[in-house]
Amino acid sequence: MDLEERLALVKRPPTEEVLTENELAVLLGKEAHPKHYIGLEISGLLHLGSLVILGFKINDFMKAGIRCKVFLADWHSYINNKMGGDLEKIERVSKYYKEAFGFFCPGVDFELGSRLYAGRDQYWMDLLRFSKQITLARDTRCLTIMGRTTKEKLDVAQYIYPPMQATDIKAMDLDIAHSGMDQRKVHVLVREVFPSLGWKVPVAVHHHLLAGLQKPEGAGIDEDDAKSDTVVSSKMSKSKPDSAIFIHDGSEEIARKLGKAWCPERQAEGNPVLDFAKQIVFHEVDRIEVVRPEKYGGTVAYESYAELESAYVAGKLHPTDLKKAVAENLDLVVAPVRERFKGTSVLEEVMAIIHDEGRPLAARLP
């Protein structure tokens, strides 16, 4: 595979930004297998945004010859009060994340945060060295990477989160730091501070944040960074079940959620159903077919996302027909992962941790 093909794989959607493309070209030109990572908080059931979008990008990286690592950030999850701030639960659920990404992204490596830190005096010295290069105000502006606003009352540990995330990159000697657009602030900070410490500066790759299915709530949580302000408040969220398509949702549930989705007629901007079509459906197929009765125009096929969007904005495609076609195609993406976990003990354990123990387990499974 030549350099241009490798660059195209890294830059293809759902990638939204590379800092910088020139540095990426130099890196891929001299390194056959550069080191990549993406860090994940452990925070419950996975959905299209947290497995599929990330997984698409990881698979692109691996096709380009990049060594990919999923960093299971158990201590970061604890700091950010995920799973009720219970480290034992976080570590149990991390096994589910490992199985899901191992299935969706065959060949990817894993590292548990707590194992990276154990017995590593150098890590904690590097954390202090990094922290001495930034002000408290600059650190505070990075807290939005946790899904927090700068106005929230936070504990001291949460202020350590951004310097830890930065020091993780140094500790793993990474060439490429990868995340969603909501994490770009800490990567920008890394790229600014690392040169002053004589540390290797990673290329940063940021992927698209998949929209939630409900009507956008307005501006994102990020007050300072227009690039990061990608309607973070309206992204797909585990805490709003009807805003997300989970990887365990059945065909009927996917159709139900898409049927209720916010999908303004003739409007492309901020339309989550079109976002799903662009970021997921057309990532996997070159053609989408919309089946409808003759009285409504008959069955029609679109050979690209641009063609689909153009027809929708022109009023040639009704929201109901769009939703149905997108739901059917999403089900095809979800089905293999859903079947992989169906009836497994790891899913049952995760569901038991997340949901009310007072109900029968059968009632809790999607």
N, C-alpha and C positions, 0 to 999 in steps of 0.2 A: 504494500500500500504506500503510495507516495505522500508527500507532505500535504499537498492540497486536499487529498481525500481525508487525511487525518484531521486537518483543520475544519473541513466541512462537517465532519461528524461531531466535533466538539461544539461548533457554532450553530448546528441545526436546532430548530425548536424542539423542546421547550426552553432552550437557552435564550436569555434576554440580553445578557451583558457579559463581556469578557474584559477584564482589566489586566493587561491590555492585549489586544489582538497581535500586536507586534511582538510582545514578550512571549505570547503563546507560540507564535511561529518559530521564534528562536529556540524555545524550549524543545518543541517537537523536532526541530531540525538537528539538535545535538543529543537528545535523549530518546532512545528507542522505547523505554518503558518508564516514564516519569511517574512519581508517586502522587496519588490523589486521595482526598478523603471528603466525606460529608458526615457531619455530626448530627445525631438524632436524639432529641429528648424522648424519654419513654413515657408516653402519656395516653395509653389506651388503644382502642381498636384502630387499625389502619384503614385509610380510605384512599380514593383515587389520587388525592393531592399528596398524601404522605407516603404512598408506596408506588403507584403507577407513574406519576410524573417524575419522581425522583429516580425510579427504576429505569424509565426510558433513557434518562440522561446517563445513568451509570452504565447501562448497556452500550450506549454510544461511545463513552470513554473507553470501555474495554475493547470494543471493535477497533478503536484507534490505537490499540497497543498500550494503553495506560493501565498501571496497576492501581486498582480501586479498593478503597477501604470504607466500610460503614463503621463509624465510631459510635458505639452505644453509650451515650453520655449519661451514665447513671448518677454521677455526682451532680452534674448540672440539673438533672431532673429533680433531684432531692432539693437543691438550692431553690428551684423554681416551684416547689411544692406540688410537683406532679405525683399522682397516685397517693394524694393526701400526705406527701412528704414521708412516705414509708419506704425506706431503702430496701427492705426485704421484698415488698411487692414490686418495686421498680425492677429489681434483679430478676424476679420470676417472669415478669412481663417482657423483659429484654430477650428472653429465650424465644418468645413468639415473634418478636421483631427479626431475630436472627434467622428463624425458619422461613419467614415470609420473604425477606430479601434474598436469602439463599436460594429460594425457589424461583423468584422472579428475575434474579440477576445471577445466574450460575457462574461460579468462579470468583465472585467478589469475596474479599477478606473482611474480617471483623476484628474489632478491638473494644474491650470494655474499659470505660474510663478509669474505674477504680484500680484496674490492673496497670494502667499506664502510670499512675501516681505512686503505687506502692514501692517503698524503698528507694524513691528517686529524689535524693536531696537536691540534685541539680535542677529538677523541675521547679522546686519551691524557690530556689535562688533565682532562677530565670523569671518566675512570676513576680518576684520583688523587683528585679531589674526592669522588667517591662512596666510595672506599675509606677516606678519612679519617673518614667518618661511622660506620664500623662497626668492631667489635672483631674480633680474630682468632678468638675463640670463636664469635661470631655467624657469621662467614664459614665456619668449620668445620662448623657445624650445617647449612649449606646444601649441603655437598658431596654429600649424598645425591641431589641433582638429577642427578649424573653416574652414578648407580647404584653409588656407593661408600659404604662405611660410615665413620663417624667414627673407627673404630679402625684403619683401614688406614694403611699407611705410604705416603705420597704425596709426589710431587715438588712443588717450590715453584710451578711453573706451574699445577698443578691448583687451588691456592688462589686463583689469579687468575680462574679460570673463573666463579664467581658474580658478582664485580664486572663482568666483561666482559659477561655476559648482561644485567645490569642496565643497563650503559652503552649496549648495543645499542639498548635501548628508547628511551633519550633521543636517540641519534644518528639514529634513524629517525623521530623525532617522532610516536610512535604514540599512538593513542587506545585501542586494545584490545590487550592482551597475552594470547595464547591458548596453552594447553599442555595436556598431560595432568595428572592430579592429582599425579603424581610431581614436577612442577616448581613446585608452588604456593609452596614456601618462598621461592624467590627473588622471586616476584611479591609476596608479603607483605612481604618486605624492601624491595622497590622502593616499595611504597605507603607504607611507614613513613618511608623516607629521602628520597624525592624532594621532599616539601613543605619540608624543612629547607634544600634547595638551591634552592628556587624553581622546580623543574622540574614540568612537567605530569604529573599522576598518572594513569596509565592504568587503565581498567577491566580486571579480570582474569577471564578465562573459562577454566574447567578442565573438560576432558572425561573421561569414564570410561576407565579402563585395562582393555582387554579381557583376560579371564582366559586363561591358558595351558591346554592340554588335559589336562595331567597333574595329579595330586593336589596341592593346595596344600601348600607347604612349611611354612606357619605364618605367623608375624608378618612384616610387611614390614621393609625395611631402615631405615625411618625411625623413629628412637628417640624423637624429641621432639615430633612433630606428629601428633596423632590424625587430623586431616583428611587428611593426606598418606599415612597408614598404611593404604593401600588394597591390602594384600597385594601390595606391589610385587615381592616375591621370587617370586610365582607368576604374574606377568603373562606374556603371550605374549612369547617371547624367540627371537631369531635363533640364539642359542647352543645352544638345545635344539630341534632341528628337529621332533621329534614333538610339541612343545608348541604349534607354530604352523602356521597355514595360510598358505602363501606365495602371492603373487599369480600365481605360475607353476605351481602345483600343478594336475595334471590331475584329472579327475572321480574316477578310481579312487584316486588318492592322497588326495584329500579324504575319500572314503568310508573308506579304510583308517585315516586318522588319527582320524576321528570314531568309528570302530568301536572303537578302542583307548582312547578318551578316558575320563577319570574322570567317572563319571555316577552317583552314589549314588542308589539307588532311593528314591523318595518324598521326596527332599531337594532343596530349591531353593537354600538358602544355599551359596555357594561352588561351585555346580555350573556348570562351564564350558560345557556344552552348552546349558543354559538361558540362560546369559549370551549366547551367540552368537545364540540365538533372539530374545532381547529386544533386543539392541543392533544386530544386523545384519538378521536376517530381517524382523522387524516394523518396521524402519525403512523397508524397501522395499516390503512387501506388507501388506495388511490381513487376510490370511487364509492359514493354513497347513494343508495337507491331509496327513494321515497315512494312508498306504495300508497295510492289513494284512488278512490272511485273516479270513473270517467267524468261524472258531473262536476268534479272538483279539479279536473285537468288531467286525470289519469296518472299512471306511474311515470316518474321522472327520475333521471340519474344525473348526478353532478360529479364531474371529473376532478375537481379541486375545491379547496375551501373557498378560494376567491369567487368561484362560480356560484357556490352555495350561498355565500353572504350576499352577493349581488342580487340573486333571485329573491332572497328574503327581504332585503331593503326595498326592492322594487314592488313588493307586495305579491309576488308570484308564488310565494310559499307561505302557507298559514302556520302560525305557531304550533297548533295541534299536530300537524303533519311533521313538522320539524322535530318536535319533542318525541314523537313515536319512533322516527327513524334513528335519532340519536340514542334513545333508550335501548333499542335493539342492538345497535353496534357496541354500546358500552357493556351490555350483558356478555357479548362475545369476548371482551377484554377481561372482564371480571371472572367469568366462568372457570377457567383453569385454576386460578388461585382459590376461588370458593370451594371447588371440588377437592383441592389439595388439603384443606383444613376441615372439611365436613366430617363431623363426628370424631375429631381427634381430641386427645386429652389436653393438648396444649391450648386449644381454643376454649375448651370447657373450663380450664383453670383461669384463663384470662377473663372470661365472662363472669366467672364466680367472683373474681377480685373486683371487677368493675361495677357489677350490678348488685342489686339488693339480694342478700342471701336469703331473705324470707320467702322469695317466690321459687317455685319449682324450676330446675335448670332448663327443662324443655320450654318453659314459657319465656326464658330469657334469650334463647338462641334465635337469631334472625330467621 
